[in-house]
Every structure is written in C-alpha cells, then in structure tokens.
C-alpha cells in the first residue's frame, strides 16, 4: 500500500501505511504525547500476533528503544483486559486510523470498556481494519502496570519449539 495519509484535526501527525493494517508516522517523525511530553520508548500492548511485532519495527525505524514488556502477557480480546487499564491507567486520549486516511480522535475516555465498544463500532465502519495509538504511559506506569519480560519469554519459547523440532523431540516437553 505505502500510501501517505494526512490526518484531520485532532490527530497531530501524518501516517503512512507500509502494509494493510500497519500505520506508522510519516518520515519516521516521532510524535509527542498529547501532554506535550516526549515519547522515549515503545512497548507492545499484547504479546500475541502483529501487536507484539509492530513496536519492534517502529522502535528500530525510529531509533526508540522497545521495552521488554507487554500489557497482558498474552493476546487479549478486549481493551479492558489491558493490564494498565486494570491497574487504573487512562488509555486515552487515543486515535483510531484506517488505510483510507480516516481518523477518529478520542480526547476523553470514561472507561476502557467504553473505549473498546466505541472502537469496535468505528472499526466496523472503517471496513473492519484499523489501528489505534493509545495515550502515553509514564515510565512509572510501564514499570508497575505492564508485564515484564514478555518479548524474552516469547523468544525463548519459540527457540525451544524450533530446537525440539530440529531434534525430532516433543515441543511440549521442551517448553515444560
């Protein structure tokens, strides 16, 4: 796709979509948070699927470090199951975007469940494919409300399975 989309008022950056469903800031520009604080690192929301990989790609492209943590310790089906939300961190403001350049900025979030329902409705209207940028977490929030070591655990698990397959041994025994 590799299209560039200027976003309307409320989303203060332009994004490009190098592949369907993946949106990154145009020209590798690092946005500032809505609070004006500088973004100093990226972290995975979940350790399942593409959401675990996107921060690694963005971190490498932008030069920002990627924190070895995630917000669930596994894939999560709904936003209110995101560990920072469970521990009381605000997930807003946030911005939902699609590959057509549509943007739904959210400036206030009452609860993570309200935001989940809102985003699902708008994602369906966007053709069932959208990406979200959540509000920033503080360094303290990342240290106390995220699941540490997730990327390392995923890598070790994958390596154990691959090694067992090469040796024609049980992958289950290798991970237990």
N, C-alpha and C positions, 0 to 999 in steps of 0.2 A: 504494500500500500504506500508507505513512505510519503504520505500526504502531510501538509502542514496546515494546521487549523488555528486561526486567531480565535480566542475565546471572548465571549461578550463580557460586559461589566460584571464584576463580582469574582471573576477568575483572572487573577493578575499575571498570567503567563500565557505564552503560546505553546502548544504541544504539537508534536509530530508523532505519527503512528507508524513505526517501522514494520509492524506486522499486526494483523487484526487483533483487537483487544488489548494491545500494549500501547500505552501513551507515555511519552517522555517529554520533558521540557525541550523546546526548540533550541538548537545551537548549544546544548549542554549547559544552559544557564541554570544556576542553582537559585530556586526561588527563596524568598524569605518567608517566614511564617506570617500568618495574619496578625500576630502580636508584634511583628517587627523584629523578632529575634532571628538570628542567623541559624540556618539549618546546618548542623555539624556532622550528622551521620544519618544513615538509613537503617531500617530494621524490617524484617518480614512480619506481616500481620499473622501469617499462619505458616506452618511447615509442610503444608500439603499443596501439591500442584504448582502452577505457574506463580502463584503469590509468594512462594518461597524463593523463586529464582529471580523475579523482577528486581528486587533490591540489590542483588549481587550484580546484575547487569548495569543498573543505574549507578551504583556505587563505583564500579570500575570505569564507566564512561565519564562520570562527573569528578572523580578523584575523592569522593567522600568515602569514609570507612563504612563498612557494613557490620553491624553489631551481631555477634553470635547469639541470637535470641529470637523468639517469636512470641506472638500474642496468644498462643493456645497450646503448644506442644503437640499439635496435630492439625489436621484440616478442621475448620469449624463451619457448620452450616449457617449460622446466623450471627449477626454483629453483637448482640447482647451476650454472646458466649466468648467474646474477646476479653482476655484477662484484664487489660487495663480498664475496660468498661465495668467489669465485675468489681474491680477494686475502686471504682469511683472516678476514674479519669474521664474527662469530657472528650468525646470523639469528634466534636465539632470545633470550629467550623470545618466544613469539608466541601469538596467539589466533585460532582459526578460528570464525566465527559464520555462522548461516544466518538466513533470514527468519522462522523459527518460534521464534526465541529460544534455539536450541541453541548451546552454546559448548563448544569443545574447547580448553582452555588447554594450552600446551606449555611446560613450565618448563625443560627441558633439551634441547638439540639436539646430537647427535653429529656429524652432517654435514648439509649442505644436501640431499644426495640422500636421506638417511633421512627428513628432514622432507618432502621432495617426495612420496615414496611414502606416508607417513603421511597427509598432507593429501589426496592424491588418493583414498585409500581412504575417508576420512571425508567428503569432499565427495560422493562417490557415495552414501554412506549418508544424506546430507543432501538428496538429491534432485537432485544434480549442480549445485547452485547454492550457493555460499558465498563469503565474503570473509575475507581474512586481514589481521591487523595484525602486522607483523614487529617484532622487537625494535629498539630505537633504535640509530641510528648516531651516533657522535660527530661533531663539526664536522670533526675531522681526517680521519675515515673518509670523510665526504662529499667533502672536498677532494682526497683521494688515491685513493679507490676507486670513485667514481661517474664517469659520462661527462658532462663539462661541455658546456653549450650546446645540449642536446637540444631543449628547447622552442623556442628561437630557430631552430634548423635546421628543425624541423618547420613552423614558421610561414612561414619563407622559402620552403620547398619548396611548401607549399600556395598561397602567394601567386603563385609563379612559374607553377604549373599554371593557376590561375584567370585570371591575366593573359593567358597564352598562349591559353587557350580563348576569352576575350573578343575577342582579336585574330585569332582563327581561325588560330593558328600552332601548330606542333608543341610539345606539352608536354614531350616528350623533349628537344628542342633547348633548351627554356627551363631545364631542370634540369641539363643538362650544361654 
